[in-house]
Amino acid sequence: MKKVTRVAITEFTYGNEFNNFTRNVQDMLYTNLIQRGMTVVEREKMEQVLNELGESFSGIIDSSTAAEIGKMLGVEAIVVGTVADMGNSVDLRTRLVDVEKGAAITAAQIDVVKDPTMSGLLGSGIRSTVYGERGIAPLKEAKTIQEVNVQSFNFKLINWQKKGEGIYFEILITSDQDSWLYLYPNDSRERRTRVFDDFGNEYITSKIQLGNFYSTKYGFQNKLVAGVPMKAIISFDNFSSQAKNITLLEIICHANNKLFSVQFRNIPITE
């Protein structure tokens, strides 16, 4: 493998966001590579270059984009990666991209079991991956994050976005005790998760994922550990292109022998 002495490290993405955990991963890699005798570009210089690329840059870096960034920074290679939430653990996936060739020259993946500290970092310091003249904007500046407490659970709506002809919502769910939680996509007329738009149209979810389990129709469950957030992703297909607002997102749940609904209202739609 080509010997590399001058590198840059991007902040790993967590879905379409950054958070305190991804920032810590970047810091640890920076320290580790410095200790190995490499020259590493400072974070401030990296963010300056990313901002120069404009608001069209999504934060998701492929090999060609990495090569472009690397040339602007004057480095030989650039470290890029992602943090993938697997429910009870996260996968750290990283690549070292050769700037001259625009191709990955090595890659690695490790699985890290979640603990309360990690879960806290994943759910704090949340920032959008969109760069521009204002730099990285906190998600709370771009979107109003809603939070609902029902039964022994906290539901936090952290992200929502139109994708193609559909729309999806990301929700962090935390229980104050070890507990099984059922979610119902479209189990029956009384047990189905749905949204209403500002035209009064009703949409039934096409898929719900909770941690590393999912269902497209029938109710399913996953176990939440007390104080450890688990991400749910709720997707809807064939969503109206004319809708500008979600008047109601209703999630049907079951826990502790009780059926209940979680409701978020007046959610502005973003592309």
Helices and strands as residue ranges (DSSP letters): E 6-9, E 17-18, H 20-35, E 39-40, H 43-52, H 63-73, E 77-85, E 89-98, E 103-113, H 116-122, E 127-128, H 139-142, E 146-150, E 153-163, E 166-175, E 179-184, E 194-197, E 202-204, E 207-210, E 213-215, E 220-224, E 230-236, E 245-255, E 258-268
